[in-house]
């Protein structure tokens, strides 16, 4: 009985050290999409006791055919992040996002209204529709950020992203998925050539995310 009480006290004392993850989707699919739900579960499982909450934020405005520009979503997302932080005081806050969701997360991270411990970018859309490199927000960031990028992602040339990372003033990490597209998915032929499965490749990426979280001192009590 006494041992159980001690375990319960230990578990309760660990909770404030566990990060809360706010996960935002991209412009192409809502939070209810299969991709978002699958990655939500994978991140939650990988972080294990570190993750008490993952919120899927419907930043694309429901079923709208044309989502609003990322800049117009920041205030909405800030409100969601503030509400989450208020619900879980004392927990480090991590922002994660897919494509446009990762760009909005970075914009929120540089806001003076919220305190963010780290950002996880899945398929960051560095290159705009006109071909311009959108690095302004990244160069302003003071929060550790990890980029998980496919090597064949047309929206994020790796050489351009590496150059941006080298000029960023914060801690950055880049995990490349060889053969991955904008959704981090690899063709069957490429996987067969490498002797791998999509699940194996994603597991390596998830372990890189977990290591990044650990190195960001989010586990320290």
N, C-alpha and C positions, 0 to 999 in steps of 0.2 A: 504493500500500500504506500509506504513512504517513498519507495523507488518511483512509483507512478506519479506521485506528487512532484518529485524532483524533476522528472521528465516533462511534466506539464509546465512547470515553472520555467524550465529551460526553453521549451518551445515558445512560450509566450514572450520570453526575453529576446528570442531571435527574430520575432515578427517585425519589429521596427526596422531591422536591417535588411529586410527583403524588398527588392524593388517592385514597383508597380509599373506595368507596361501599358501604354496607350498606343494602339495599333491602328493606323489610318490606311484606307485602301487607295487605289489609284483612280485614274479617270476612266479606265476602260471597263471596270466591273465593280459592283457594289460590295459592301461588307459581307453580304450573304453569298457571295460567289464561292465556288468550290475551292479556288486557289487560296482565297483569304481564310476560309475556315480551316483548310488543311495546314497552312503555315501558322495560323494562330495556335492550333493544337500542338504542332511540332515545337514551336518556340516555348510554349507552356511546359511541355514535357521535358525539353532540354534544360530549361532553367529550374525545373523541379520545384524545390522549396523556395527558390528565389522569387517566384512569381505568384503573387496573390490575386492579380487581376490583369486581364487583357480586355481592353475596351475596343470594339470595332466602331470606328467613327465614320458616319455616312457623309463624307465630305463632298461627294459628287452631287448632292442634292437629289437623292432618291432615284427616280426613273427618268430624270431629264436626259434627253439625247445628247445635249452639248453641256458638259460640266463647266462650271465657272473657272476663271483663271485662278491659279494657285494663290496669287496675292489677295484675292477677294475672300479666301477661305481662312486666312490667318486669324482674324478676330473670333470667328466661330470656334476654331480649334483651340484658341487660347482659353475660351470659356469652358470648353470640355476638360482641358487639362487642369484648370483651376478647380473645377468641381471634383475631379478625381483626387487632386492633391488634398483638398479639404476633407474628403472622405477617408483618406489614409495618411493622416499627419505622421511625420517622422520616417516615412518610407522614401527611399531614393526613387526618383521618377525617371523612367526611360521612355523616350518617344521612338516609335518604330513606324515604318511606312513602306508601302509598295509604290514605286514610280512617283506619281505626283504626290502621293501621301508622304513619301520620304522628303520631298522638296518642301512641302508645307510644314512638316515636322522640324526641319532645319530652320525655317523662318520663325516658327514658334520658339525654338531654342534660343534665338538671339533676342527675343523679346525681353524687355525689362520687367514684364509683369509676372513671369514664371521662373522657377528655378528647376532646371533640368540637369540630370546627372550624366546622361549619355544619349546618343541617337544611333539607331540602327537603320541603315538605308538599304532597301532591297530593290535593286534595279533603279538607281538614281538617274533621272532624265537630265543629264548635264547639257545636252545639245537641244536647243529650241527648234521649232518648226522651220524657222528661217536659217537654221544652221549655226546661229550664234551660240557661243559657249556661255552658259548662265552660271557664273561662278561668284557673283557678288555676295550672295548670302553665305556661301561656304567660307569665303575669305574673312567674313565678320565673326564666324563662330568661335566661341571660347569653350565649347563643350566637346568632350571626346566623341568621335564619330567613327563608325565602321561602315564601309561600303561593301556590299556583297553584289558583285557584278558579273554578268555573263560576258565572255570574251567576244561574242558575236552580237552584242547589243548595239544596234545602230544609233540609239539615243545616248550612248555613253562610250565614245572611243577611249580605250584604256590609256593611251598615251596622253590624252588631254586630261583625264582624271588624275593620273599620276602627277602631272605638272601642277595641277591645282592643289593636290594634297601637299606637295612639297612647299607650296607658298602659304598654306594654312597655318594659323598661329596656334592651333590646338592639336591634341594628340589624334592621329588618324591611323586607320588600318584598312587595307584593301584585301579582300578575299575574292579571288577570281575563280569563276566556274568555267572551266575550259569547255568551249563549244556551246555555252549557255546563251540563250536569247534574252530579250528584255524581261521575260518572266522566269528567267533562270532555268529554263527547260532545254534539254539537249536532244538532238535527233537520235533515233534508234540506231542508225548506222554509226554515228560517232561513238555512242556508248559501246556498241559491239566492238569497234576498233580498239577502244581503251579497255575492254573487258570489265566494264562497270555497269551499274544500274543507276537510274535516276535517284532512287532512294539512298544509295551509297554516297553519291555526290552531294546530295542535300544534307546527309548526316554529317559529312565533313564540314560543310558550311555552318551548320548549327553548332558544332563543337567550337568552331572559330568564334562564333558569336558568344558562346558561353565563356570562352577564354578571355575575350575582350571585356566582357562584363566583370570578370574576376580581376583582370588587370586594372580596371578602372576603380578598383578599391570599393566596389559596391557590396562586397561580402564582409567588409570589416565591421566589427561591432565595437 
